Amino acid sequence: MAIFIDETSRVIVQGMTGSEGQKHTRRMLASGTSIVGGVNPRKAGSTVEFTYSDGAGAPGAATVPVFGSVADAMAATGADVSVVFVPPAFTKAAVMEAVDAGIGLVVIITEGVPVADTAEFFSYARAAGVRLIGPNCPGLISPAASNVGIIPADIAGSGPIGLVSKSGTLTYQMMYELRDLGFSTAIGIGGDPIIGTTHIDALAAFEADPNTEVIVLIGEIGGDAEERAAAFVQASVTKPVVGYVAGFTAPEGKTMGHAGAIVSGSSGTAQAKKEALEAAGVAVGKTPSETAALVRALVTR
């Protein structure tokens, strides 16, 4: 089992013909993702040839068709997931096109999307019942089933841990730290001020997933997402949750990395988030390695 994506997911890539789109489409194919099409109105009717080596080192190849719109791609392929690799200026239009087409999940990798644009397409997608992940995120992976985005597929296998993280690099580090145990799904939700899928959304999905035994929540300074997640854990999560909060040494009032990682006074500090999580029964590690050790102590299989 997994959350949001699995081996049945049929993925299209908006922006597949660009350099980043091609690079990561090749990586997704190599990890076993079912990539059924790309979208570029100027190259509709063409195909892109991909060669790659799979996880076992065996050569692979795929011919992926390019469609003029998300709606055309869905009609031809039955796609139910789109991953967006387009420049920030065109991201709003790409996401709203996918929402209009009625696709179920849109994963937005693009960094630097204007917050006003995100607010607009977030509200648009929510009204239509379409789930967004991102923007400015690494995507998500259900190891050995599907990998949508830029998370390395070779750092961990499948297993009983569910991971939700604001930080892409900390997603990778935690997966590597716990690679021998494995993950049901690891999801990077992004660190922008407005994001589609939140810690709470992922926590609820992991709580409902029978194959997720322990949940890892990685947060960082800025905003109150972790405090709200702590309240949700206390009220609605029965599975053990382990947390890590990045940014204990960040100076007050300074943006650190992500657009959403800024603190003011005591609001949004790592200490405040740690205290809120611990008050909800979440064990919080001081470092990623210590956090991984806390998880190991809770996994029973």
Summary of the structure (lengths in Angstrom):
residues: 301
radius of gyration: 18.7
end to end distance: 15.4
largest distance: 56.2
contacts: 1140
relative contact order: 0.12
helix: 35%
strand: 25%
